[in-house]
Amino acid sequence: MKKWYSLLLAMMLIIGVLAGCSEKQDQGKENKSAAGEKQTEQAAFPVTIKDALGDKVVIEKKPERIVSLIPSNTEIVYALGLGKEVVGVSDFDNYPEDVTKKAKVGGQEINVEKIISLKPNLVLAHESAANIEKTALQQLRDAGIKVLVVKNADHFEQVYDTIDMIGKATGETGKVPVMIKGMKDKLAAIQAKAKEIKDKKKVLIEVSPAPEIYTAGKNTFMDEMLAMINADNIAKDQKGWVKIDEEAMVKRNPDVIVTTYGYYVKNPITKVLNQKGWENVNAIKNKQVVDVNSDIMNRPGPRIVEGVENLAKAIYPEVFK
């Protein structure tokens, strides 16, 4: 906290004395205020959080060294302004750019020895990999490291819960409401614009290419996103991530095909346009095939609203310019 004093120069001695007294009083108030803030910060810890496994994790003090085992957790930590505290990330982390400077601790199999060597106060694991990493996570706990298994998020409200959980674990609860409000406000603006759409388009999302095309059915972020922007997911009668029946999807005749694997597969649009048996599909005939960034679309973190916007621009470019 900066201290601002009004110093009067070349005044009568009595005025100087009074000013000096006033200054001491102000300084005393500021010192008390600073002490109060410090006490408030300290009062946030220890904090007890029930994680995705139902375990009550007690975090004694604000973590100064954090290891994140999944990109979505990492992005949330950075959005909370804790990039400097991150000392290790997964092999899959690629955002923000600063993560390229961080130690890599493994992908599907985490490197326990590496994590322990980084001396973290907190390891942010994830429910989606908790069973695979069960033994490794227990080894970290046995080494005296706090491990918080963050809940899996399948819907936007659960994303907000995830951000709230990580905010509590890192002592940044004050930033959480602002972040979530910003996300909700932007999402509301996108949805308001989507109401202007009169001709609803039928959409197929390809999350993996031919010959085994997988798509997003209900209970996925992508299905929820399509509903938000007033588009029709032609695979909404399916559940989760499913391998499509090509003949059935051709009959449903999507107006737009969205691919999400352009980062990993070269020329995804050309690949789709040349899919055999799809020649009479509207999306192919009209060349309405677009690729969007899968990381932004899939990761349950602060950028997921940006994913909705990108999808809207891809499907309705005339509305979302």
Helices and strands as residue ranges (DSSP letters): H 13-43, E 47-50, E 56-59, E 66-68, H 71-79, G 83-85, E 86-89, G 97-101, E 103-104, H 112-117, E 122-126, G 127-129, H 134-142, E 146-150, H 156-170, H 176-194, E 202-206, E 214-216, H 221-228, E 232-233, E 241-243, H 246-252, E 256-259, H 268-273, H 282-285, E 289-291, H 294-298, H 304-315
